Structures are given as structure tokens and as C-alpha cells.
Amino acid sequence: MSAPSPPGLDLDKLLAARLQAARARPYLATALFALHPVESRQVPTMAVDTHWRCYVSPAFVDRTPVEELAGVWVHEVSHLLRDHHGRSDRVAHRHGLTGAGERLRMNIAADLEINDDVFGDGLVRPEGAVEPATLLLPTGQLMEDYLRQFRLGPRTQSLAWLDCGSGADGRERAWDLGPDGAHGLSAQERDAVRFRVAQGITGRPGDTPQGWRRWAEEAFQPPQPWRELLGAAVRSATSGPGVGEDYTYGRPSRRSTAVPGAVLPSLRRRPPRVCVVVDTSGSVSDAELGSALREVAAITRAVGGRRDLVTVLSCDAAAQVVHPLCRAEGIQLVGGGGTDLRTGFAGALRTRPRPDVVVVLTDGQTPWPSSRPPCRTVVGLFPRPDSRRRPRDGEDDPDYVPDAPPEWARVVVLG
């Protein structure tokens, strides 16, 4: 007598759970119904690929209550909306992370970003869902932040089964149907889904958690090449020769063997420090100051997400207090008078430890230092249709043209 065949996918139960998820999180409904379910016995629970297919284990659906399945639906679609696969690939390329173990770590970090505020308010936490408290980590952080704070070990042994698919960590799976498979979304369709979800969240921000509001604000910004240029300029400045390098006796130089009786220091590289000087003079608009805060977040990502290495200094005619970067939203940009970024450069160079790179966000209507500062400089320039400005004596001068940024600065026009 042959063994009974395993039960097939209970599609009615699965779709009922998706409907419950959409009722609990109406702002995610467009994304939830864009996911196409695909039965797969290779998947431990549920997983997504980069083309918005959701692979589902029939056995998992059979043993899991509808209320928990609704939470899993929301969890999986969150990976795609937050571009965890693309972000994981960028982190892996930047830091040389390879192998299944590192991808599992990325999957866990992505889950921590999602799970810290996704459940509750009508959405049941699925059994086994990993949260920041599981690894004794704080809430409210991004995948990149969590990734730096834990390694695979005793606390993560129970998570070895975790697999949310290529849509979570960017690594292709055996069950993926690929770009030519049925029911996948095109790049344009995926962007349209994200746009509609972001639009729904920004339209009713009081109904959504902080993590989703943060995502919508960033996703709502149209892709602009100058942001990539600014990030590339900062990365180039922070990775240049001499940046973050210092001599240390903690590890003697190998050349010491050639000098008997002497111990020579070795040259070690430390993470580069960046000071962002924001022009807060009256000629810079509120919208541009808001854009400056977004650029601070982009600069932080350009140096690997290390907020402890980034400080922010607001400057008009006088330099203000230097702020260590905790959250871009908490930085107070004060000023509103005239402009003299020479005081901003001086304030940045007085910080301890001294920065390796100074990034200046300004409209350019300022005098510049007469000599090159002892660190690399990147200038993000807010554009002006008319290069003339009001001189310091307060009278219009149609022939006045402010000095261009000096040649020793790398200049990127913003916008």
C-alpha cells in the first residue's frame, strides 16, 4: 500500500490570511495583493523573490493559524518594499561579505528592522519571529545598523532555519522562478507598487509606525543622480590615501628587524571621520535645509552607516555647536543671518578627534578659506539661477558675483 501524498496548498486559508493582513494594515494592501503566491515544498515557511512572488510551504500553511499567517504576509512584503535584497547586495559588495552564513546574518538583520514595530494593533506576532530584544539589541534601527551589532553564535543558533528568500537578502534560491518565470512583476510595476504604498502612508502618517513613515519619506523622493554623485564623492574622499591613517606602536612595523635596538611604529587605518557643515544663512531656504538633513543621512550611508563617525555643524556668520549624529531628525539647524563658512571650517577643524573629511552643504554665497584645510573637502552646492547676491553692506550690487568654491574642494551641484 503506497504512502498517502502530502496535502496540497490550502489556498483559501492563505488568501483569507492575506485579506486579514490588508484589513489590519490597509496602507500595505496594494503591495499585499501584488504578491503572487507560488506553492513550494522547498521553502521552510514563506519566502519572497525579487520579482514579487511569494513561495509558500503547504505544510506551514496547514499548521499555522490564519491570524499568524496574516503577520507573515506583512513581514514578507515588507522585505520587498524596503528593498532589503538591493541593500543586502550593496552591503555585501562594500564589505566583501560572502557565503550563506553572511546572507543569513543579513536576513536576520532585515527581520529585526521589520519586526520591531510591525506587529500588534490587529496583527499577531508569528511564532518564532525574531525581534531586537531576542538579541539584546535596541529597537528602531535599520538593517545596516543591526548588521554591525551581532554575529552568528549561540543566540542565533535557533534561527538557522530562517529563510525569507532572495527578496530578503539578494541570494538566489533553488526554488526561484527567475526573471522569465510566470507572474513576476516588471521593474516599472514594482516601482508603481512602492509609490502607491508610500503615497498612502504619507497621506495618513498618524496611522502608521515610525519605521514605515521613515521609509515612505525616503521612498517618496524621486531618484536623483546628484545624490549618487554626492555619495560617491564622500566615499572617494574617505577612502583616499592618508585618510584615517595613523602610526601606532600597538603593532610594531615589520621594518623594525632592519633597525636593531629600535621599535618602529606601523601604519594602521581606522574608520574615517566626517564633519558636515550646513549653511543656515538667510539665503538658504527651509526646503534646502530639509534636503540638507536628508543628505546627512545619505552621507552616513556613504561611510558605511557609522553614525558615531559623523558630526554636524550649522553655520551662518558664526559656527554653532557641533552635534554628534544620532538621528537626522533630531539635529537643530540654527542660524538665519549672513554667511561666512570660514568660521564653519574653523569650527569643524577644532572638533576632537579631528575629521578626515569636511562636507559643506551651502548655496555658495560665502567667502571661502584662503588656504586649503588639512583634510579632504566635499562641497554640496545648492543651485542658484542668478549668481549675484546682496553684499554684506545690505545694498544691491548688480555687478557682484560671489567667489566660486576653491579648486581644492570636490564640488557636487545638488538638485
C-alpha positions as CSV (number, residue, x, y, z in Angstrom):
1,M,0.0,0.0,0.0
2,S,1.5,3.3,-1.1
3,A,2.1,6.2,1.4
4,P,-0.5,9.0,1.2
5,S,0.6,12.0,-0.8
6,P,1.3,15.2,1.3
7,P,-1.6,17.6,1.4
8,G,-1.7,20.4,-1.2
9,L,-1.6,24.1,-0.5
10,D,-4.8,25.4,1.3
11,L,-5.1,28.4,-1.0
12,D,-8.4,29.5,0.6
13,K,-6.7,29.7,4.1
14,L,-3.7,31.5,2.7
15,L,-5.8,34.2,0.8
16,A,-8.0,34.6,3.9
17,A,-4.9,35.4,5.8
18,R,-3.8,38.0,3.2
19,L,-7.2,39.6,3.4
20,Q,-6.9,39.9,7.2
21,A,-3.4,41.4,6.8
22,A,-4.8,44.0,4.4
23,R,-7.6,44.9,6.9
24,A,-5.0,45.2,9.7
25,R,-2.6,47.3,7.5
26,P,-4.6,49.0,4.8
27,Y,-1.7,51.1,3.7
28,L,0.1,47.9,2.6
29,A,-2.9,46.5,0.7
30,T,-1.6,47.4,-2.7
31,A,1.7,45.6,-2.1
32,L,0.0,42.6,-0.4
33,F,-2.3,42.0,-3.4
34,A,0.6,42.5,-5.8
35,L,2.3,39.4,-4.4
36,H,1.6,36.2,-6.3
37,P,1.6,33.0,-4.2
38,V,3.5,30.0,-5.5
39,E,3.4,26.6,-3.8
40,S,6.8,25.2,-2.9
41,R,7.8,22.3,-0.7
42,Q,11.4,23.5,-0.6
43,V,10.5,26.6,1.4
44,P,10.6,26.3,5.3
45,T,7.7,28.7,5.8
46,M,7.1,31.6,3.3
47,A,9.6,33.4,1.2
48,V,9.7,36.1,-1.5
49,D,11.9,36.7,-4.5
50,T,12.9,39.9,-6.1
51,H,10.1,39.7,-8.7
52,W,7.4,39.8,-6.1
53,R,6.5,36.1,-6.0
54,C,5.6,34.6,-2.6
55,Y,6.7,31.0,-2.2
56,V,4.6,29.1,0.3
57,S,5.1,25.8,2.1
58,P,1.8,23.8,2.2
59,A,2.7,22.2,5.5
60,F,3.4,25.6,7.1
61,V,0.0,26.9,6.0
62,D,-1.7,23.8,7.3
63,R,-0.2,24.1,10.8
64,T,-0.3,27.9,11.2
65,P,-3.4,29.8,12.4
66,V,-4.8,32.4,10.0
67,E,-4.0,35.2,12.4
68,E,-0.3,34.3,12.4
69,L,-0.3,33.8,8.6
70,A,-1.5,37.4,8.3
71,G,1.5,38.6,10.2
72,V,3.8,36.5,7.9
73,W,2.2,38.1,4.8
74,V,3.0,41.6,6.1
75,H,6.5,40.5,7.1
76,E,7.4,39.1,3.7
77,V,6.0,42.0,1.7
78,S,8.0,44.4,4.0
79,H,11.2,42.9,2.8
80,L,10.3,43.8,-0.8
81,L,9.0,47.3,-0.1
82,R,12.1,48.2,2.0
83,D,14.4,46.8,-0.8
84,H,16.3,44.5,1.6
85,H,17.6,42.5,-1.3
86,G,19.2,45.5,-3.0
87,R,20.5,46.9,0.3
88,S,22.0,43.5,1.2
89,D,23.8,43.2,-2.1
90,R,25.2,46.7,-1.7
91,V,26.4,45.9,1.9
92,A,27.9,42.6,0.7
93,H,29.8,44.3,-2.2
94,R,31.0,47.1,0.0
95,H,32.3,45.0,2.8
96,G,33.2,41.8,0.9
97,L,30.7,39.6,2.7
98,T,30.3,36.3,1.0
99,G,28.8,32.9,1.8
100,A,25.5,31.6,3.1
101,G,26.3,32.5,6.7
102,E,26.7,36.2,5.9
103,R,23.4,36.1,3.9
104,L,21.7,34.5,6.9
105,R,23.0,37.3,9.0
106,M,21.6,39.9,6.6
107,N,18.2,38.1,6.6
108,I,18.2,38.3,10.5
109,A,19.2,42.0,10.4
110,A,16.4,42.7,7.9
111,D,13.9,40.8,10.1
112,L,15.0,42.9,13.1
113,E,14.3,46.1,11.1
114,I,10.8,44.9,10.2
115,N,9.7,43.1,13.4
116,D,10.4,45.8,15.9
117,D,7.2,47.7,15.2
118,V,5.2,45.6,12.7
119,F,3.0,43.5,15.0
120,G,0.2,44.5,17.3
121,D,-2.9,46.6,16.5
122,G,-4.7,43.7,14.9
123,L,-1.6,41.8,13.7
124,V,-0.5,38.8,15.6
125,R,3.2,38.1,16.0
126,P,4.0,34.8,14.3
127,E,5.7,32.1,16.3
128,G,9.5,32.3,16.0
129,A,9.6,35.8,14.7
130,V,12.9,37.4,15.8
131,E,12.8,40.8,17.4
132,P,15.7,43.1,18.5
133,A,15.1,42.1,22.2
134,T,15.9,38.5,21.1
135,L,19.5,39.5,20.5
136,L,19.5,42.2,23.3
137,L,19.6,45.0,20.7
138,P,17.7,48.3,20.6
139,T,14.6,48.9,18.5
140,G,14.1,51.5,15.8
141,Q,17.2,50.8,13.8
142,L,17.9,49.9,10.2
143,M,19.2,46.6,8.8
144,E,22.6,48.1,8.3
145,D,22.8,49.2,11.9
146,Y,21.8,45.8,13.2
147,L,24.2,44.0,10.9
148,R,27.1,45.6,12.7
149,Q,25.9,44.7,16.2
150,F,25.8,40.9,16.2
151,R,27.5,37.8,14.8
152,L,26.2,34.3,14.3
153,G,26.6,32.4,17.6
154,P,24.8,30.9,20.5
155,R,22.0,33.5,20.4
156,T,21.3,32.9,16.7
157,Q,21.5,29.1,16.7
158,S,17.7,28.8,16.9
159,L,17.5,31.0,13.7
160,A,19.4,28.7,11.4
161,W,16.2,27.7,9.7
162,L,15.3,31.2,8.8
163,D,15.0,31.8,5.1
164,C,12.8,34.6,3.7
165,G,14.2,34.1,0.2
166,S,16.1,36.2,-2.3
167,G,13.7,39.1,-1.7
168,A,15.2,39.4,1.8
169,D,19.0,39.0,1.2
170,G,19.6,39.1,-2.5
171,R,20.9,35.5,-2.8
172,E,19.1,33.4,-5.4
173,R,17.4,30.2,-4.2
174,A,16.8,26.9,-5.9
175,W,13.1,27.5,-6.0
176,D,13.2,30.9,-7.6
177,L,11.4,31.1,-10.9
178,G,13.7,33.9,-12.1
179,P,13.0,36.9,-14.2
180,D,11.5,34.9,-17.0
181,G,9.1,32.9,-14.8
182,A,5.4,33.4,-14.7
183,H,3.6,36.0,-12.5
184,G,6.7,38.2,-11.8
185,L,6.4,42.0,-11.7
186,S,8.5,44.2,-14.0
187,A,10.7,46.9,-12.6
188,Q,8.2,49.5,-13.6
189,E,5.4,47.6,-11.9
190,R,7.4,47.2,-8.7
191,D,8.2,50.9,-8.6
192,A,4.5,51.7,-9.1
193,V,3.5,49.5,-6.1
194,R,6.1,51.2,-3.9
195,F,4.9,54.6,-5.0
196,R,1.3,53.8,-4.2
197,V,2.2,52.4,-0.8
198,A,4.4,55.4,0.1
199,Q,1.6,57.7,-1.1
200,G,-0.9,56.0,1.2
201,I,1.4,56.3,4.2
202,T,2.3,60.0,3.7
203,G,-1.4,60.8,3.2
204,R,-2.3,59.4,6.7
205,P,1.0,59.4,8.6
206,G,-0.7,59.3,12.0
207,D,-1.9,55.7,11.3
208,T,1.5,54.2,10.6
209,P,4.5,53.2,12.8
210,Q,7.6,55.4,12.8
211,G,9.6,52.8,10.7
212,W,7.1,53.0,7.9
213,R,6.8,56.8,8.0
214,R,10.6,57.0,7.6
215,W,10.6,54.5,4.7
216,A,7.8,56.5,2.9
217,E,9.6,59.8,3.3
218,E,12.7,58.4,1.7
219,A,10.9,56.3,-1.0
220,F,8.8,59.3,-2.0
221,Q,11.9,61.2,-3.0
222,P,12.5,60.7,-6.8
223,P,15.8,59.2,-7.8
224,Q,18.3,62.0,-8.4
225,P,21.7,61.3,-9.9
226,W,23.3,64.1,-7.8
227,R,22.7,62.1,-4.7
228,E,24.7,59.2,-6.1
229,L,27.4,61.7,-7.1
230,L,27.5,63.2,-3.6
231,G,27.7,59.7,-2.0
232,A,30.4,58.8,-4.5
233,A,32.4,62.0,-3.7
234,V,32.2,61.3,0.0
235,R,33.2,57.7,-0.4
236,S,36.1,58.7,-2.7
237,A,37.3,61.3,-0.1
238,T,37.1,58.9,2.8
239,S,38.9,56.1,1.0
240,G,41.8,58.2,-0.4
241,P,45.4,57.7,0.7
242,G,46.2,59.2,4.0
243,V,42.6,59.3,5.2
244,G,42.1,57.7,8.6
245,E,45.8,56.5,8.7
246,D,48.0,56.9,11.7
247,Y,51.1,55.4,13.2
248,T,50.8,53.0,16.2
249,Y,53.2,51.1,18.4
250,G,50.4,48.6,19.3
251,R,51.7,46.6,16.4
252,P,55.4,47.3,15.6
253,S,56.4,47.7,12.0
254,R,58.0,44.7,10.2
255,R,60.8,47.0,9.3
256,S,61.9,47.0,12.9
257,T,64.0,43.9,12.2
258,A,66.2,46.1,9.9
259,V,67.0,48.5,12.8
260,P,68.4,46.6,15.7
261,G,67.5,48.1,19.1
262,A,64.7,50.2,17.8
263,V,60.9,49.7,17.6
264,L,59.3,51.3,14.6
265,P,55.5,52.0,14.6
266,S,53.3,50.6,11.9
267,L,50.8,52.5,9.8
268,R,47.2,51.5,10.6
269,R,44.0,52.5,9.0
270,R,41.0,53.5,11.2
271,P,37.4,54.4,10.0
272,P,37.4,57.9,8.6
273,R,35.6,60.7,10.5
274,V,33.3,63.1,8.6
275,C,32.1,66.6,9.8
276,V,29.1,68.0,7.8
277,V,28.9,71.8,7.8
278,V,25.4,73.0,6.9
279,D,24.9,76.6,5.7
280,T,22.0,78.0,7.7
281,S,22.2,81.6,6.5
282,G,19.1,83.6,5.5
283,S,19.8,82.9,1.8
284,V,19.2,79.1,2.3
285,S,15.5,78.1,2.2
286,D,13.7,75.9,4.6
287,A,13.3,73.3,1.8
288,E,17.0,73.3,1.2
289,L,17.7,72.8,5.0
290,G,15.3,69.9,4.9
291,S,17.2,68.5,1.9
292,A,20.5,69.0,3.8
293,L,19.2,66.7,6.6
294,R,18.4,64.0,4.0
295,E,21.9,64.4,2.6
296,V,23.3,63.9,6.1
297,A,21.6,60.5,6.2
298,A,23.0,59.8,2.7
299,I,26.5,60.8,3.8
300,T,26.2,58.4,6.8
301,R,25.3,55.6,4.4
302,A,28.3,56.5,2.2
303,V,30.7,55.9,5.1
304,G,29.1,52.5,6.0
305,G,26.3,53.7,8.2
306,R,28.6,54.6,11.2
307,R,26.7,57.4,12.8
308,D,29.3,57.7,15.5
309,L,31.8,58.8,12.8
310,V,29.7,61.7,11.6
311,T,29.2,65.1,13.3
312,V,27.0,68.1,12.1
313,L,27.8,71.8,12.4
314,S,25.3,74.5,11.5
315,C,26.9,77.8,10.4
316,D,25.8,81.3,9.2
317,A,28.2,84.1,10.0
318,A,29.3,82.2,13.1
319,A,29.7,78.5,13.7
320,Q,27.3,76.8,16.1
321,V,27.6,73.8,18.3
322,V,28.9,70.6,16.8
323,H,26.4,67.7,17.1
324,P,27.2,64.0,17.0
325,L,24.8,62.3,14.7
326,C,22.2,60.2,16.4
327,R,19.2,60.8,14.2
328,A,19.0,63.3,11.3
329,E,15.5,64.3,12.5
330,G,17.0,65.5,15.9
331,I,19.6,67.9,14.5
332,Q,18.7,71.5,15.1
333,L,19.9,73.7,12.3
334,V,20.1,77.2,13.8
335,G,21.1,80.5,12.1
336,G,19.5,82.8,9.6
337,G,22.0,85.6,9.4
338,G,24.8,86.3,7.0
339,T,27.2,83.7,5.6
340,D,30.8,83.1,6.4
341,L,31.8,79.5,6.1
342,R,35.3,80.2,7.1
343,T,34.1,80.0,10.7
344,G,32.4,76.7,9.8
345,F,35.7,75.3,8.6
346,A,37.5,76.5,11.7
347,G,34.8,75.0,13.9
348,A,35.0,71.7,12.1
349,L,38.7,71.5,12.4
350,R,38.6,72.3,16.1
351,T,36.5,69.2,16.8
352,R,38.2,66.3,18.5
353,P,39.1,63.9,17.2
354,R,39.7,66.0,14.1
355,P,37.7,65.0,11.0
356,D,39.3,63.3,8.0
357,V,36.7,64.8,5.6
358,V,34.7,68.0,5.8
359,V,31.4,68.1,3.8
360,V,29.9,71.5,3.3
361,L,26.3,71.9,2.2
362,T,25.8,75.5,1.0
363,D,24.4,77.9,-1.7
364,G,27.9,79.1,-2.2
365,Q,27.2,82.8,-1.3
366,T,30.1,82.9,1.2
367,P,33.8,83.7,1.5
368,W,36.0,80.6,1.5
369,P,39.1,79.8,3.4
370,S,42.2,81.3,1.8
371,S,44.2,78.2,2.3
372,R,43.5,74.5,1.9
373,P,42.4,72.8,5.1
374,P,44.4,69.8,6.3
375,C,41.7,67.3,5.3
376,R,39.7,66.5,2.2
377,T,36.7,68.7,1.4
378,V,33.5,68.0,-0.5
379,V,31.1,70.8,-1.3
380,G,27.4,70.2,-2.0
381,L,26.2,73.3,-3.7
382,F,22.5,74.3,-3.7
383,P,21.9,75.8,-7.2
384,R,21.1,79.4,-7.8
385,P,19.6,80.7,-11.1
386,D,21.3,84.0,-10.5
387,S,24.8,84.0,-9.1
388,R,24.5,87.6,-7.9
389,R,23.7,88.3,-4.2
390,R,23.2,91.1,-1.7
391,P,26.6,92.2,-0.4
392,R,27.3,92.4,3.3
393,D,26.6,96.2,3.5
394,G,22.9,95.4,2.6
395,E,22.8,97.2,-0.7
396,D,22.2,95.6,-4.1
397,D,25.2,95.4,-6.4
398,P,24.3,94.1,-9.9
399,D,28.0,93.5,-10.6
400,Y,28.7,91.5,-7.5
401,V,29.5,87.8,-8.1
402,P,30.4,85.5,-5.1
403,D,33.6,83.5,-5.3
404,A,33.3,80.0,-6.6
405,P,34.3,77.1,-4.3
406,P,38.1,76.7,-4.3
407,E,39.8,74.3,-6.6
408,W,40.9,72.0,-3.7
409,A,37.2,71.1,-2.9
410,R,35.3,68.4,-4.7
411,V,32.1,70.1,-5.8
412,V,28.7,68.4,-6.5
413,V,25.7,70.5,-7.5
414,L,22.6,69.5,-5.6
415,G,19.3,69.2,-7.4
